[in-house]
């Protein structure tokens, strides 16, 4: 079925509305100020959603959810329908590392690259530490569009190879040059950005977070209800916002009777959303210290995260690298190998709670462990062991 998307609306004031096309990738042109760029949201004709939308058979690919997504003009790669894995203590893990490029970003890029195709862009451009760039490159290649990726020269070797595998143009320029160059590529070469081009706050692509809503749909359908809480690794807050919006839509449509509290998990070395919530500000900028959680060490927050936490009664929490490493090890002990940043949600639950007893608790794992900084750098020397040494190793208490 075709998309039921109707228009873009300002997150700052939903009564301020704009046509669905073109996507306003620089934020709301009416309400944005010199200090805060406010992102756009997408509205739908909810009264026309098919009654059987949430009872159809599960399937890979976002086409299943087309009525509640912007138009899917670009072909997909079988994204979504990732497993929900139950840990020994009953906590559920939504494992987004099972997507085509091994991260949650595939849901966003299926929608954002579709927007570029639908609006006639000549290519796409993205700034990314790894996951977003690899995913954007894959979906651009699938759609037949050129892709430019601005990334760090210090990206882990496996990530650096992944970024280049799809034929994207990968640029490693000084950080201060990235957004000015992206804006010129958009303005002069007619490319569309699928990440943020604003300096005053993170806005991102207005259509992109709609892809993340489908995580909420899948969780609710598998559990048979909305969970009590969802813990989400958080950088700029787009994933957080998308999941919260998905659960709000489910409640609006009568599929569930509640909306879970959504919790943001940020690295202790940063924590911009935590600071925004502490001060009551719409956005915040913080210094970033050393951390191995490079995928979510954002110095500036986006307004989407504040909206998600206020709407669901959740909170932002900070976790240390040690706490994330412990959570990463716990997940590995259960057969789930994830990137350090991806373990932030479980780390937050273990460190801060709450131990919700009014329903299931879900932690989102966002990407595969092969994207960690140490992956492909560590070496392991061969061992020359005889049977006695092998037997001793295997029979140790």
Secondary structure, 3 states (H helix, E strand, C coil): CCCCEEEEEECCCCCCEEECCCCCCCCCCCCCCCCCCCCEEEEECHHHCCCCHHHCCCCCCHHHHHHHCCCCCCCCCCCCCCCEEECCCCCEEEEHHHCCCCECHHHHHHHHHHHHHHCCCCEEEEECCCHHHHHHHHHHHHHCCEEEEECCCCCCHHHHHHHHHCCCEEECCCHHHHHHHHHHHHHHHCEEECCCCCCCCECCCCCHHHHHHHHHHHHHHHHCCCCCEEEEECCCCHHHHHHHHHHHHHHHCCCCCCCCEEEEEEECCCCHHHHHHHHCCCCCECCCCCCCCHHHCCCECEHHHHHHHHHHCCEEEEECHHHHHHHHHHHHHCCCCECCHHHHHHHHHHHHCCCCCCCCEEEEECEEHHHCCCCCCCCCCCCCCCHHHHHHHHCCC
